[in-house]
Amino acid sequence: MRSAEGLVVFITGASSGIGAALAREFAGRGADVALAARRTDRLEALATEIRARGRRALVLVCDVTRDGDCEAAVERTRAELGRVDVLVANAGFGVAGPLARLGLDDYRRQMETNVFGVLRTIYAGLPELRRTRGRLAIMGSVSGHLAPPAASAYAMSKFAVRGLAESIVHELRRDGVSVTLLSPGYVVSEIHQVDNRGEHHPGTRHPTEWLRMPTARAARQMVSAILARRRERVITGHGKLGVFFSRHAPWLIHAAIRLSGRQSRTEPGHQP
């Protein structure tokens, strides 16, 4: 297992799910962590847990859709923890529903968080990463490789960040900064409990609960990929299969979707 001893890791969307699991995993490998999100009560609880393990943890109120928040959070991290070696652009959510039911505002809201939020995070942290010759991780998705029905907004956003990652990996290499695109399939998180306006609906069950990978296991694979400076890591076996067939036999993916007659998840709280 690769060590993160002495590194300082900045993570957006760190209050729950994959973001929180990444923070625990990095801290377990010896890193100090800057936890950025909107829900400070959850961040404080996570920071207390990490400090009890002997690592430093900084709580940062940060909304990636708001100009200036990411810059302020990174600056405070640099001031209090000394540097940023790893920047994880993780904050995001999923807009669900068929094209006919969604409006332009739904697509704008999706792109503002999942795409422009990633860009705000990168722009804020890039000077530090250039200084430390660090690592940038971008949270993509298997939905950035294949797009199921009723998930057009989310897939659009993840196709966009995949394109971003594939382009800037060449630009940032000359500065010694690696770019890792993380593309998880179904992983245990709260994303399926968040509606199209970003409101949380606790208790909403995932339609394929049996298929989801435990969050801690996914985080271990992700952290190893980031530390190894991998260009992309697809997480979960079903995710790897989906990406493989989308690249080499896309007709098979389309046929499976057509024959199943099923759509992707519906919006939490929505009555069909």
C-alpha positions in Angstrom: 0.0 0.0 0.0 1.5 3.4 -1.1 2.1 5.8 1.7 0.9 9.4 1.8 3.1 10.3 4.8 3.6 14.1 5.0 1.3 15.0 2.2 -1.4 17.7 2.5 -4.7 16.7 0.7 -7.5 19.1 -0.2 -10.8 17.5 -0.9 -14.1 19.1 -2.0 -17.4 17.4 -1.2 -15.7 15.9 1.8 -18.8 15.9 4.1 -20.1 12.4 3.0 -19.8 9.5 0.7 -16.7 9.1 -1.4 -15.3 12.5 -0.3 -15.3 11.5 3.4 -14.0 8.0 2.6 -11.1 9.5 0.6 -10.3 11.8 3.6 -10.2 8.8 6.0 -8.1 6.7 3.6 -5.5 9.5 3.0 -5.3 10.2 6.7 -4.9 6.5 7.3 -1.9 6.6 5.0 -0.3 9.5 6.9 -1.6 12.6 5.1 -3.1 15.7 6.6 -6.4 16.7 5.1 -8.3 19.9 4.3 -12.0 19.1 4.3 -14.1 21.4 2.1 -17.9 21.3 1.8 -21.1 23.2 2.7 -22.2 21.0 5.7 -19.9 22.0 8.5 -21.5 19.8 11.1 -20.5 16.7 9.2 -17.1 18.1 8.5 -16.4 18.7 12.1 -17.4 15.2 13.1 -15.1 13.8 10.4 -12.2 16.1 11.4 -12.6 15.0 15.0 -12.3 11.4 13.9 -9.2 12.1 11.8 -7.5 14.1 14.5 -8.0 11.2 16.9 -5.9 9.2 14.6 -3.0 11.6 15.0 -3.4 13.6 11.7 -4.3 17.2 11.1 -7.7 18.0 9.7 -8.9 21.4 8.6 -12.6 22.2 8.2 -13.4 24.6 5.4 -16.8 26.0 4.4 -16.8 25.9 0.6 -19.5 26.0 -2.0 -17.9 25.1 -5.4 -20.7 26.9 -7.2 -19.8 30.3 -5.6 -17.0 32.4 -7.0 -14.2 32.9 -4.5 -15.0 30.1 -2.1 -12.4 27.7 -3.5 -9.7 30.3 -3.6 -10.4 31.2 0.0 -10.4 27.6 1.1 -7.1 26.8 -0.7 -5.5 29.9 0.8 -6.5 28.9 4.3 -5.1 25.4 3.7 -1.8 26.8 2.6 -1.7 29.2 5.6 -2.6 26.6 8.2 -1.2 23.3 6.7 1.7 24.8 4.8 1.0 23.4 1.3 -1.3 21.5 -1.0 0.2 18.3 -2.5 -3.0 16.6 -3.6 -6.2 18.4 -4.9 -9.3 16.2 -5.2 -12.2 17.9 -7.1 -14.9 15.6 -5.8 -18.0 17.7 -5.1 -21.0 16.9 -7.3 -24.5 15.5 -7.5 -26.8 13.9 -10.1 -29.8 15.4 -11.9 -32.2 12.6 -12.9 -35.1 12.4 -15.3 -36.0 12.2 -19.0 -35.3 15.1 -21.3 -39.0 16.0 -21.6 -39.3 16.5 -17.9 -36.1 18.5 -17.4 -35.6 22.2 -18.2 -32.6 24.4 -19.0 -32.3 25.3 -15.4 -31.8 21.7 -14.4 -29.0 21.3 -16.9 -27.4 24.6 -15.8 -27.6 23.5 -12.2 -25.9 20.2 -13.0 -23.1 21.8 -15.0 -22.5 24.6 -12.5 -21.6 22.0 -9.8 -20.2 19.1 -11.7 -18.2 21.0 -14.3 -17.7 24.6 -13.3 -17.3 23.5 -9.7 -14.4 21.3 -10.8 -12.9 24.2 -12.8 -13.2 26.5 -9.8 -11.4 24.0 -7.7 -8.6 23.4 -10.2 -8.0 27.1 -10.8 -7.9 27.7 -7.1 -5.4 24.9 -6.3 -3.3 24.9 -9.5 -0.6 27.4 -8.3 0.0 25.2 -5.2 0.1 22.0 -7.2 2.7 23.6 -9.6 4.8 24.6 -6.6 4.7 21.2 -5.0 4.7 19.2 -8.3 1.6 17.6 -6.9 -1.4 15.5 -7.9 -4.8 16.5 -9.3 -7.7 14.1 -9.0 -11.0 14.7 -10.8 -14.1 12.7 -9.9 -15.6 11.4 -13.1 -18.0 8.5 -13.5 -18.7 5.4 -15.6 -21.5 7.7 -16.8 -18.7 9.8 -18.5 -18.1 6.8 -20.8 -21.7 5.6 -21.4 -25.0 7.4 -21.0 -28.1 5.5 -19.8 -31.6 7.0 -20.5 -33.0 9.5 -18.0 -29.5 10.5 -17.0 -28.6 13.0 -19.8 -27.7 15.9 -17.5 -25.4 13.9 -15.3 -23.8 12.0 -18.2 -23.2 15.3 -20.0 -21.4 16.7 -17.0 -19.3 13.6 -16.6 -18.4 13.4 -20.3 -17.3 17.0 -19.9 -14.9 16.4 -17.0 -13.5 13.4 -18.7 -12.7 15.5 -21.7 -11.2 18.1 -19.4 -9.0 15.6 -17.7 -7.8 14.0 -20.9 -6.8 17.4 -22.3 -5.1 19.0 -19.3 -3.1 15.9 -18.4 -0.8 16.9 -21.3 -0.7 20.5 -20.4 0.1 20.0 -16.7 2.7 17.2 -17.2 5.4 19.8 -18.1 4.8 21.4 -14.6 5.2 18.0 -12.9 1.5 17.9 -12.0 -0.3 14.6 -12.6 -4.0 14.3 -13.4 -6.0 11.3 -12.4 -9.6 10.8 -13.6 -11.6 8.6 -11.2 -14.5 6.9 -12.8 -16.6 4.9 -10.3 -19.6 2.8 -11.1 -22.1 2.1 -8.4 -20.5 3.0 -5.0 -22.2 3.4 -1.7 -22.9 7.1 -1.3 -25.7 9.6 -0.8 -25.8 10.8 -4.5 -29.0 8.9 -5.2 -30.7 10.6 -2.2 -30.2 14.1 -3.6 -32.8 15.6 -5.8 -32.4 17.8 -8.9 -32.2 21.0 -6.7 -29.6 19.5 -4.4 -31.9 18.8 -1.5 -31.3 15.6 0.5 -34.0 12.9 0.9 -32.7 10.4 3.6 -33.9 6.9 3.3 -34.2 6.8 -0.5 -33.0 3.4 -1.6 -30.7 2.8 -4.5 -32.4 0.6 -7.2 -29.4 -1.7 -7.5 -28.3 -1.8 -3.8 -26.8 -5.3 -4.2 -24.4 -4.0 -6.9 -22.8 -1.1 -5.0 -19.2 -1.3 -3.8 -18.5 -0.3 -0.2 -17.2 3.2 0.0 -14.1 2.4 1.9 -13.0 -0.2 -0.6 -13.6 2.3 -3.5 -11.6 4.9 -1.7 -8.6 2.6 -1.2 -8.5 2.0 -5.0 -8.9 5.7 -5.7 -6.1 6.8 -3.3 -3.7 4.2 -4.7 -4.4 5.4 -8.2 -3.8 9.1 -7.2 -0.6 8.4 -5.4 0.7 6.3 -8.3 -0.2 9.2 -10.7 -2.4 7.0 -12.8 -4.2 8.7 -15.7 -7.6 7.0 -15.0 -8.9 4.4 -12.6 -12.3 2.8 -13.3 -13.8 1.6 -10.0 -16.0 -1.5 -9.6 -16.1 -4.6 -11.8 -19.4 -3.7 -13.5 -18.0 -0.3 -14.2 -14.9 -1.8 -15.9 -17.2 -4.0 -18.0 -19.4 -1.1 -19.0 -16.4 1.1 -20.1 -14.8 -1.9 -22.0 -18.0 -2.5 -24.0 -18.7 1.2 -24.6 -15.2 1.4 -26.2 -15.1 -1.9 -28.1 -18.7 -2.9 -28.6 -21.0 0.1 -28.1 -23.8 -1.6 -30.1 -24.0 -4.2 -27.3 -24.6 -1.5 -24.7 -27.3 0.1 -26.8 -28.9 -3.3 -27.4 -28.9 -4.2 -23.7 -30.5 -0.8 -22.8 -33.1 -1.2 -25.5 -34.0 -4.8 -24.6 -34.2 -4.1 -20.9 -36.7 -1.4 -21.4 -35.5 0.2 -18.1 -34.5 3.7 -17.3 -32.0 5.0 -14.8 -32.9 6.2 -11.4 -35.7 8.6 -10.9 -35.3 11.8 -9.0 -35.6 11.3 -5.2 -38.9 12.7 -4.0 -40.4 12.6 -7.5 -43.7 10.8 -8.0 -43.8 9.3 -11.5 
